Amino acid sequence: MGGLVRFVPSHLGLHVQGRRGDRGHTMIDFAPVRRLAFGISPDEATFAGRGFPSPAADARQRLETAGRSFIEGYNTALADPRPERLADRLNELSDTYRGFAFEGAAMALALLDLVTPWKRDRFQAFCDGPANEHMYLLYVGAGWGIARIPWARRRFERVMRRFDPLYGWLTLDGYGFHQGYFYTPKFVHDQIEPTDLSPAACRVFDQGLGRSMWFSQGGDPERLAAVIGRFSARRQEDLWSGVGLGSAYAGGVDRATLEAIRSRADGFAAHLAQGAAFAAKARERAANPAPHTALACEVYCRMTADQAAAVTDECLVELPADGAEPGYEVWRSRIRDRIASHVRHDACSMQT
């Protein structure tokens, strides 16, 4: 063991722990190596650091805090990926931002699983164990991890098959967000679409890409409408779905701004509402409700956050397995139809 330590570069800060392994061998703390190789600076979450147009102070503070919480969760998992200890650390964060931290932690665990073929159960252990209530965001975070590894990113749908057959589709949302957030000029302004994904996978990628636009466009209705309006009509519906999800989960704006967004999502209101319903379900499952999520559901879905979350559950009943159309896409379509029907009924009731 002493010979191994001798060959470790001193600048990595690698040190020998005092505890012993199962056979009495001294254990090495590899956390500094993981942080050096894969760590992300909190500065990456700032509008200045990303080169995004700076929004109003309230929106900037909310969105930057969400990004820093994600990075805190990510770096915390790199330092100590043990599920129980990791969950305990993340649960110390406020309800509003805790989900972002769990999402970031899932990114780190999925990434570590990919680069250590001798140990590939970190993410699943976290998902099945102490972080299960954050399951939706965990799968999104796993998509970030896949996006960070070139060989895995090129085989994304093959890697995705190791996850749950329904919720594994959420990894594509994480992939889209990652590309839109870190490579905004390429994927948002130049509208590059991945060539290594199936058409169905591209749709979920675009939901994540739209969610990233909530951050890169600072929640501004005019900028969002202008950016999305330059995409093909085929892609716009999923981008608006992502905006609905991002605005409902992250928040940062008032009712008037949400109403303006709904107005500018002309023809795509049902997609906007479907995204908000996903956000409501993610918070309901994790027991971390937020006033801005409730507000977004009122504006987009014309129902409470609890009602919107219930719609996502109802639409899972007898969901078909993947066929010509993936079960995940059937789920999204059902949610859109259910909420659109509710909105029409609500409008008729008001007229009478």
Secondary structure, 3 states (H helix, E strand, C coil): CHHHHHCCCHHHCCEEEEEECCCCCEEEECHHHHHHHHCCCHHHHCHHHHCCCCCCHHHHHHHHHHHHHHHHHHHHHHHCCCHHHHHHHHCCCCHHHHHHHHHHHHHHHHHHHHHCCCCCCHHHHHHHCCCHHHHHHHHHHHHHHHHHCHHHHHCHHHHHCCCCCCHHHHHHHHHHHHHHHHCHHHHHHCCCCCCCCCHHHHHHHHHHHHHHHHHHCCCCHHHHHHHHHCCCHHHHHHHHHHHHHHHHHHCCCCHHHHHHHHHHCCCCHHHHHHHHHHHHHHHHHHCCCCHHHHHHHHHHCCCCHHHHHHHHHHCCCCCCCCCCCCHHHHHHHHHHHHHHHHHHHHHHHHHC
